[in-house]
Amino acid sequence: MVVIENLILGGGISGVSASYHIGHDTCAILEKESFSLGILESRTINGYTWDQGPHVSFTKHDYVKSLFAENIDGQYLEHSVTPVNYYKGLWIDHPVQSNLYQLPEDLRERCVASFLERRSQSEGLQPSLNDYHEWCSYSLGEEIASEFIAAYTRKYWTVEP
């Protein structure tokens, strides 16, 4: 008799990693797709390979790199990456909240003001956060949450934050 001690929802890279670290023999992973590893999936259509999503990791942790290398027989490439955000004709270094100086002055001022306003409203309080947008707004201020994080979430994940 097999006893499942841990149920993991989602067989993306995070779900598979959780199972690996907990111990595969104690886990059951439920995945809605017919394949695992989430956006790491590729499909061949008319002889061409199409990636579902980027096959990348931005980790700097040697442990994570060694896990990836171990599980793909060391067959990987490393590239220097400089992620940027394209915003209304401007290229803003990522993450935007660390590079506000690159924003137009009026937007930069609104971002800083909303961050400071959120801080003063919640000082000493334990927040009750109901969704990702509330968490982003609490952490970064409403202006950054709405203008950047929410827009990215809708574009990339096709859902509301």
N, C-alpha and C positions, 0 to 999 in steps of 0.2 A: 504494500500500500504506500503510495506517494503522498506525503503531507506537504501541502503548500503553506508556507508561513507568511509569504509576502506577495501581494498582488500589485503589479505595476501597470498603470494605465498609460499606454503609448510605447511603441517599440522603436521610437526614434533613437538617436545616439545617446540621449540622456537616459532613456529607459533601459537600453541595453547596458549602458555604463553602470546604472544602479544595480542591475541584476548581477553584473560581473563582480562588483565590489561587495555585494551582500552574499553572493554565492548562488550561481545559476540553479543549483539543485533545490533551493528553498523558494524559488520564485516562479510565478506565472506572469507572463506579459500578455496583456490584451492590446491588440493593435487593430484599428479599423481597416487599414489597407491590406492588400494581399502580399505585402512585402514589408520587411523591417528596415530600420535605419532612416526613416523619414525622408528628408530632402537629399539624402545621399544616394538616392535611387537614380538609375539611368535606364533609358528605353532605347531600343533600336527600331527605327522606323525607316523603311525604304533604304536600308543599308547604312543609315547615319545614326550615330549615337547622340542622344539628347539627354542632357543632365536635368533632372528634376529641380535641382538647386545647386548651390556652390559646394564643391567637395573640398572644403577648406576648414582649417582650424587656425584661430589667431592666438593659440596658446603660446606662452613663453615658458611654461612649466616642463621641465625635463621629464617628469614622471608621465605626464599626458603624452608627450612626444614619443616616449619609449613604448607606451601602450599601443599607440597608432602603428608605430614601426613594427612592433612584434606581431601585430595582427594582419599586416599586409606584406610580410616578408621583406620589410625595409624598402619597399618600392614606392617611394614618394619623392616629391620635389619641395624644396623650400624657396620661397620668394620673399623679398622684402616688400612689405605692404604699407601703404600710406592711405588709409581710408579717409575719404572726404564726403561732404554732403553738398549736393547741388541745390541751391536755394535761390530762386528768382534771379537767375543770371550770375550768381556768385558761387564760388567754390569755398566752402567753410570746412576747415579741418575737423575731423571727428575725434571726440564727441563735441557737439556744438556747445554744451554748457561749459566746457573748458576753453573754448575759443571764441567767446563773445566779442572780443576785440575786433574780430573780422566781420561782424555784422554792421549794418547801417546804424548810425548813432541812435536814432529814435527807437528802433527795435531793441538794440542793446539796453537802452535805458528802461524800456518796458519789461524786458526779461529780468533785469536786476531788481527792479521795483517789485515785480510780482513774487520773486524769490524771497525778498526781504519781508514783504507783506505776509506771506505764508509762514515764515519763521516767527514773526511777532504774534500771529494769530494762534499758533500751536505750541508756543513755548511752554514746556512743562506738562503738556497734555499727551496722553497716549491716544493716537488717532484710531478711529474706526474706519477702515478703508474697505470699500466694497468691490473695487475692480482695479484694473491696471491703470486706467486714466487717473483715478483718485490717488493711487500710489505715486504716479509720475508727478502729478500736480503737488502733492504733499512734499515730495523729495526735491523737485526742481522749480516749483512755481508754476502757476497756470499758463503763463505766456509760453514758456519752453515746452510744457506738456502739450498744449494745443497746437502751437505753430510748427513744432518739429516732431515730437514723439508720436502724437496722434496721427499726423499726416503720414509718417513713415509706416506706422502700424497698419493703417488702412491700405496703403500702397503695397506693402510687402506681404502682409498676412491676410489682407482682404477682409478684415473684421474691424469693428470698433474696439478701441482699447478699453 
